[in-house]
Amino acid sequence: MKVAVKEKLWTYEDYIAGKIPPDVSEIINGKEVKKMPVGGFHGRLELLIGMFLERNLRKYTVLIGEVGLLISRDPLILRGADIVVISKERMRDIPEGSIDIPPELIIEVVSPSDSAEYVQGKIKDYKTWGVFKQVWIYPKAKEIIVIDDKGVKLFSKDEDVELLEGVKFRLSDLLKEVGYEGGS
């Protein structure tokens, strides 16, 4: 005999009360999502991008490392982003909890374990929430996808990608600095 087990739907009230277990990575429409931690390469790439942005975007706050983004209270949608860039004018103080205003820029490093469905869900959530620009880095394919109000554009590893205010980077330079030799 099968017994139906009702999945717990988390609410904003649960989030505020600190009831959501620490092993929950994200919450989508009240349902918990658990993900494996990222590897050393992923973490190093995040760090290098974050340091580059910190040096070059003085009017912005740069946050790295699965930064909590409170996209919706009802239903509860809580996402984690690799790198978040938000103007100091729009976010004067860094909250201890999740950020609840859409940043100007989100950068995601796509891991081999990230399904297309998962990535597409994040893209949709970020766009609906009002993120101005999304940069999706695919290290294995050595490509970058940029999504903004102009549309979607694909960049190769050797092309300059503008992030904000004329600040550009090239994926091939970052991969070289990280010591990435994989793929073609």
N, C-alpha and C positions, 0 to 999 in steps of 0.2 A: 504494500500500500504506500503510495506517495503522499507525503505530507508537504503542503505548500508552506514555505517559509517566507514571511513577509519581510521585504527589504526595508530597512530603516531609511526614511526620507529626512534628511537634515534640513533644519530651518535656520533663518537668520538669528532667531532667538537662541538656538543651540550654539551657534557660532559665537555670539556675544557672551553667552554664559560659559564658554570654554569647554563644552561637552563633546566636541568633535575630537576623536582620537588622533594622536600625533602621527600615526602611520598613514593617515589619509592625505594623499598628495593634492587632490583637487576635488571639487564637488560640482557636478553638472546636473542642473534641475533637481537638486536635493539628493542626488545619488553620489555615493563616494567612489572615487577613482584612486586606485593604488598603483604606483609606478615604481619600477626599479630605480635605484639611485644611478646617476650618470657616472661615467668613467673619468679617469684622470685627464685624458685628452680633451674631453668635453669641458671639464672644469677649467683647464688651462686656457682653452680658447676663449671661454667666457671672461676669464680674468684679463687676458690681453686686450680684448675688445673693450672691456670696462675701463681699463687704465688709459687706453687710447682716447676714449670718449671723455673721461675725466680731465685729461690734459687739454682737450680741444674744444670742449663745450662748457665754458665757464658760467653761462647763464642757466645751466641745467643741473639737476641732481641726477646722478647715475647710480642705480642700484643693481646688484647682480645676485644670482643664486636662488632661483625659484621664489621670486618676489610675489607675495600674495596680492591678488587683484580681486577685489569684491565687485564683480560685474553686475550682479543682480541680487536683491534681497528676497524677492518672491517671484519665481522659485529661486532658491539659493544657487548662485553660480559663483564659485570661487576658483579661480585659475592661478597657476603658478607660472611666471615668466622668467626666462633666463636673464634677460637684461631689460631694464626699464629706464627710460630717460624722460624726465618731466621737468618743465621749467620751474625755476625757483620762485617765479612770480605766481604761478598757479598753485604750487605746493610749498608754502613757506616753511613748514615744519615737517620733518619726516615722522610719519606715524609709527607707533610701536607695532600696531597690527597691520592689516592689509590696507592697500591703497584703494580709495573708492572714487577716484576721478581718473578719467582716461588719460594716459600719458601721450606725449607727442610721438614717442618712438618706442616700439618693442622689438627686440632682437631675440630670435629663437635659433638655437643650434639644434638641428634635427638629428636625433639619435637613430641608429639602425632599428631599435625596438619600437619606435614611434610609427604607428600604423597611419596610412593615408587618411582613414576615417577620423582618427584622433587629431591629426594636424588640421584637416579641413574644419573640424568642429571648433578648434581654437581660432582659426582664421575668421570664421563666421562670428564667434563671440566677440573677438577684438573689434571687428568692423562694425557690428551692431552697437557695441558699447561706445564707439566714437574714437578709437585710437587713430591718430592722424597718419602714422606710417608704420608698416610692419616689414621687418627684414627677416627672411627665413634662410638660414645658412645650411646647405647640404654638403658637409665636408667630404663624404664618400664620393659623391657625384661631382664635387668641386664646382658647385653652382650656387647662386643666390637668387631668391625670388623676392622682389620688392612689391608691396601692395600699398597704394596710397590713393588719393583722390583722382589721380590721372589714370589709374588702372593697375594692371599687373605687368611686371616686366622681369624677364629672365636675364641674368648676367653670368658670364663665364668667370672663372677664377682670375683671369688676367684683366678684367675690366674694372674701372673705377666705379664704385658705388657711392652715391651721395647719401649721407645719413640725414643731417640737419645743417642748415646755415652754411652750405658750401663745404662742410667737412666730409671728406671722402676716404674710403679705404679700399684696398684690393685684397681679395681672399687669398691669392697666391702668396702675398707677403706674410699674412697671418699664419698660413699653413706651414710656411718655411720656418717661421719663428717658433712654432710649436714642435717642429721636427716631424711633420706628417709626411710619410713617404707612400701612403696607401694609394691604390687605384692608379688609373692612367691620367 
